[in-house]
Amino acid sequence: MTNGETEALEAKSDARAAFRYPAFVNYQFARFCIVVATEMQAVAVGWQVYEITKRPLDLGLVGLAQFLPSILLFLISGHAADRFNRRNLLLLCDFGFALCFALLIAITLHGNVATISIYIVLVLLGVVRSFNGPVSRAIFPQLVPPEVFASSVAWGSTFWQAATILGPIVGGMLYAFSERVFGHGAGPAAVYACSLLAAAIAVVLMLRVPSQEKERNKPSATLHTVFEGFRYIWREKMILGAISLDLFAVLLGGAVALLPVYAREILQAGPWGLGILRSAPGVGAGVTAIAIAHNPLKKKAGATMLWCVAGFGLCTVLFGVSRSFAVSLFALVLVGATDMVSVIVRATLIQVATPDEMRGRVNAVDMIFIGASNELGQFESGITAQWFGTVPAVMLGGIGAIVVTGLWAWMFPQLRKVDQLPLKEL
C-alpha cells in the first residue's frame, strides 16, 4: 500500500471517528427526529394556512409568529444553556415540541380551523425553539473529543439535512394521501400525529445521552453576563461577518416561505409537490455536507463561503423565474448546496473559537441571526409577495443576496481572508 493510499484510509477512518461515541450517535438521532417532525409540521401548516386564506401575507405571518418569541427570550435561553444541565434542557424542549404538535392535532380535529389558533401554537413553538437552538448547539462540542470535532460538525449537518429532506417529503405525501383517502381535513391531522410520534422517539433517545457535563464556569445571572454574547461577537469581526452575512443573504433570498404559492398557483403541483420542493434544498445541502465531511475545506474557506453565498442568490433568482417543476427543483437543490458551505464555515468558526463557558450565549445570539434570516425572512417574503407579486418578490430577494455578498466581502476583509478553518482545543 502506498503512502497516499495509507493517508486516504486514515482520513476516511478519522471522518467516521465521531460515531464511536454513543452520546454523539443518540443525540444526532434525537435531533434527526425533531427536525423531521418540525419539517413535516411546516409543510402541513403552510398548506393548511394558505388553503384557508389564499394570501401570501399569511404565510409570512407563520414565520413571524415563530420568530417573535426568540427576540424576547434569546438572552434568557442563551444564559440558561450556559448555566443549567444541557441534556435536561433538551429533554424539556423535546416535550415542548410534542405538546405543540398535540395542540395542532386538537385544533385541526375540532373543525372550522381559525388561523389565529394556529398562530398561537406557532408562538408556543417559537418559545420552545428559542431554548432548543442555543442548547442543542452548545452541547454539541461536549459529545466528542476536540480532535474529531471538525468532522462531527459536517456529520451533524448531514444528519440535519437528511431530516430536512425526509421530513417535507413524508409530510407532503402523507398530507395528500390522507386527504384523498379520509377526506378533507384529514391531511394536516395525520401529519401532526406523525410529528408527535417523532418527538416521542426523540425523548427516548435523549434519555440515553449521559447528563454528566464537563466542568465549566457557570455565569451568574447578571445583566453583564447575559449580554456578554453580544460583546464577544462584536469584538470578533470574523465571526460577526460570518453571522451577519447569513442573516442578510437568507433574509432577502429566502424563497422557501412562498413555496405553497408556487406549488399551488404556479407549478400546479399540490401538497405532494410542496413536500418535494421543500425537501430539495436539503438534498443539495446534504450532498455538500457529506462531501465536506470527507474532504474538509483546506484553504480559502472564507472566499469559498462568499462565492457560495453569491451563488445562493443567483440560484434563488433562477427558481423565481422558472415555470418548470424540474428546473425549480434543480434550482432549489443548488440553493441548499451553496447555503451549506456557509453553514459549515460559520458553525465551525463559532463553535471552535468560542470558550465553552459562554458558548450558549454566543449561540443564542447566532440563533437570533438565523431566526431573523429564516422566520423573519418568511415574513419579509410574504409582505413583498403581497405588494409586488410572488415572482418579483423572489427575484428581488435573490438579487439582494448577491449585492449583500459583495458588500460583506468589502466590509469584512477578515472573513474574506480566512484560509484554513481554526482548529484549537475546545
N, C-alpha and C positions, 0 to 999 in steps of 0.2 A: 504494500500500500504506500503510495507516495505521500510526501508531506502535505500536499494540497488536499488529498483525499482525507487524511487524518484530521486536518483542521476543519474541513467541511463536516465530518462526522461529529467532532466535538462541538461545533457551533449548533448543529441540529439538536444534540443532546441538551446543551445549555438552553436552547429555545424552549424546551419542554420541561425544564427543571422545576418550574412553579407547580406542576401537577404532582410533585412528590409530597406536597404539604396539604393534608386533609382540610385544614382550615380554609385555605385558598379555594379548594375544589367545592366545598359545601357552600361557602359564601358566593362563589360565582354562579352556582346552580340556583341558589335562592334569589339572587339578583336577576338571573335569567327569567325566572318565573314571574317576578314582579314586573319586569319590563314587558314580557309577553302580555300579562294581564292589563297593564295600562295602555299598551298599544291596541289591544282588542277593544278596550273601552273607548279609546279615542276615535276609532273608526265608527263604532256604534253611535256615540254622542254626535259626531259630526254629521252623519247621515240623518239621524233622528231629528236633530235641531233644524237642519236645512229642509227636511221634508215637511216640518211643521210651519216654518216661517217663509221659506223661499227667499231669504235675504242674506247676502254675503256678510253684512254687518253683524248678524247674529253669530256667524262663525268666528268673527273677530272677538265678540264678547265671550266666547268659550275660552279663548286664550287669556283674555283679561281677567276673568273670574279666577283662573288658576294662578295668575301672576301676582295679583294684589296681596295675598297673604305673605308671599315671600318678601315683598318690600317691607311689610310691617314686622316680620318675625326673623329676618335673616341675622340680625345681631344676636338675638336670643338663641337661635338654633346653632349658630357657629360657636357661641360660648358654651352651650350645652354639650356639643361634640367634643370640646376640649376638657370639660370638667367631669362628665359622667361616663359611666361604662358604655362604650360604643356598641358592643354587641347587644346589650339590653335595650338601648335606644332604637336599634334597627328592628328588634322584635316588636317594640311598641309601634313603630311605623308600619310594619307588615300587618299588624292587627288593624291599624287605622285604614290602610288600603282596603282590607277585607270589609270593614264597616261601610266605607263609601260605596263599594260595589253592591253590597246588600241593600243600601238605600236606593240606588238606581234601579235595582230589580223591583223593589216595592213601589216606586213611583211609576214605573212602566206598567206593572200589572194592575195598578189602580185604575188605569184608563183615563182618557181626556187629559193627556200629559200637558202641563203648562211649562214653558221653557224656564220660567223663574225658579221652579223647583229643581230643575236640572242644574241651573247656575248655582243654587245654594249648595248642592252636593259638590259641585266643582270647586267652590270656595273651600269647603272642608278638605277636598282632595289636595288643593293647593297648600293648606296648612300642613298636611302630612308630608308632602313633597318638600316643603321648606326645611323640615327637620331631616328627612331621609337623605337629601342630596349631600349636605356637608358631612354627615356622619358616615355615610357609605364610602365617601372618598377619603375621609380622614383615617378610617380603619384599614384601608387597603394596604399601606406600607407595612402594617404590623403582621400581615399574613404570610409574608415571605421574607427571607433574608435580603440584605442590600444587594448582594451580587447577582440576584436574579430578578431584581425589581423592574429593570428596563423592559425585559421581555414579558414580564407579568402584566405591565401596562397594556402592551399590544394584545396579549391574550384576553385581558379583561375587556378591551374594546371589541375583540372578536366575539366574545360571548354576548356583549350588549347588542352588537349589530345583528348577530344571529337572531336574537329575540325581536329586534325591530323588523326583521324580515318575516319571521314566522307569525308574530302577533297580528299584523294587519291582514295577512293572507287568511289566517284562520278566522279572524273577526269578520272580514268581508264575506267570505264564503258561508260561514255559519249564519250570518245575518240573512243573506239571500236565500239559503236553503230553508231556514226556519220560517221565513215569510211565505215561501212557496208551499211548504208542507202544512204548517199550522195556522196560516192566515196572518192578516195584517196586525202588527204589534208584537208578534212573537219573536221577531228578529233581534231587537235590542235586548229583550229579556234573556234570550238564550246566550247572547254574547256576555252580558253582565254576569250570568251564572257561571260561565266558564272562567271569567276573570276572578270571581270569588274562589273557585276551586284552585286556581293557580296561586292565589295569595295564601291559601291554607297550606299548600305544599311548601311555599317559601318559609312559613313559620316553622314547620317541622325541620327544614334544612338548617335554618338559623339556630335552632336549639342544639344542633350538633357542632356549631362553631364554639370553641372554648371562650369563656368570658374573661379569662385572665388577660391582662394587658401589660405592656412594657411600662416600667416606671417613667412617669413624665411629670413635669412641673405643671400642676393644675392651677389655672389662673383664679384669682379671687374675683368675686362679682362686683367689679368697679367699672365706672364709665370708661376709664382709661384703658383697661384691659379689653373691654368689649370692642372698642374702636381700633385696637392695635392691628387687626387685619387690614383695615383701610390704609393705615400708615405704612405698613410693611410693603404693600403693593405699590403705593405711591413712591416709596424710596427705590424699589427695584424696577427701573424703567423697562427692562427687558420683559418682565412679567406683565407690567402694566400694558405694554404694547401688544403682547400676545392676547391678553384677555379682551382689551378694548377693540382690537381688530375683529375678533369673533363676534363681539357684541354688535357692531355697526354693520358688518357684512351680512350676517344672518338676519338681523333686524330688517334690513332693506330687501334682502334677497330671498326671504322665506316664502316659497310657493306652496308649502305643504298645507297651510291653513285653507287655501282655496281649492284643494283637491276635490272636495264634494261637489263644487260648482263645475269643475272640469269633467268629473266622472258623470254627472247627471246631465249637464246642459251642452257641453262642447264635444266630449268624446262619446257620449251616449253609452256608457259602459256599465251603469248600475252599481249596486253596493259591492259586488264581487270585484268589479273593475277598480273601485275605490281602494279596496284592500290591496290589490296588486300594485296599483300606483303608489300607495303609501309605503309599501314594502321595498320598492325599487331603490330608494336611496340607501337603505340598509344593505342591499345586495352589493352595491358598489363599495360602500364603506367596509363591509365585512371582508371582501376580497382584498381591499387595500390593507386592512389591519393584519390579515394573515401574511401578506407579502412583507409588511414591515416587521412583523414578529420574527420572521425567518431571515430577513435582510434589513436590519436597522439602518436608519439614516446615519451615514458615517461622516458626511461632510455637507456643508452648505444647507444645514437644516432650516435656518431662518429664511434664506432666499427661496428654498423649495416651498416652504409654508406660504410665503407671499404669492408666488406664482400659482399655487393651487387655489388660494382664496380668489384670485382674479379669475381662474378657470371656473370656480363655483358660480361667479356672477355671469360668466358667458354661457354656461350650461343652463342657468335659470332663464336667460333670455331665449335660448333655443326651445326650452319647454313652453315658454309663454306663447310663442308664435306657432307652435305645432298644432295641427289638426288631425294628426295620425296617432293612434294609440301606441303603435310600435315605436315611433320616433319620440313620443312623450316619455315612454317607458325608458328608452335608451338615455334620454337627457337626464332623467331623474337618477338613473344609475351613476352617471358621471357626476351629478351634483353630490351624491353621497361619497363617491370615491375621492373627489377633491376636498370635501369638507373633512374627511377622516384624517388626512395628513395634518391639518390644523389642529384637530382634536388631540392627536397623539403628541405633537410637539408641545402644545400648551399644557397638557396634563403632565408630561414628563418634567417640564420646566418648573411647574408649581409644586409637584409632589417631592421632587428631589431637592429643590433649592430652599424649601420652607422647613424650619425647625419643627419637630414633632409636637412640641407643646403648644404651638399656635396654628397647627395645620388645619384644625377645624374652623377657626375664624377666617383664615385666608380662603379656604374652600367655600365658606359661606358667602364671602364677597364674590368669589368666582361664580358661584351658583346664581347669584343675583344677576350677574352679567349674562350668564347662559339663559336664565329665565327671561330676562329682558329681550334677548335676541330671539328666543323661541316663542314664548307665550305672548309677550308684548308685540313681537313681530307679527303674530297672528292677528292681533287687534289692529295693527297698522295696515296689514294686508286687507282686512275686512273693510276698514274705512276707505282706503284708496280704491278698492274694488267697487264700493258703493258710490263713490264720487265719479270715478273715471271709467269704470268697467273692469271686468276681471282680467282680460288680456293686457290692457295697458298697465294695470297695477303690477302684474308680474314682470313685464318688460322693464318698467321704470325701476323696480327693485333690483333686478339683475344689473342694470347699468350703474345704479348707485353703489352696489357692492364692488364693482370694478374701480370706480372712482375712489372709494374709501381705501382700497388696497394701495393705490398709487400714493395717496396722501400719507398713509401709515409707513410706507417704505421710506418716505422723506422725513417724517416726524420722529421715527424711532430707528435710527441707524443701528442701535444696539441689537435690535431684533433682526434686522437685515443681515448683520454680520455674524450671527450665531452660526458656528461651524458644526462642531460635534455637540450633541446633547450632553449636559453636565451629568457626571456620574460621581457622586460623593457619598460618603456614609450617611445613612438616614438616621 
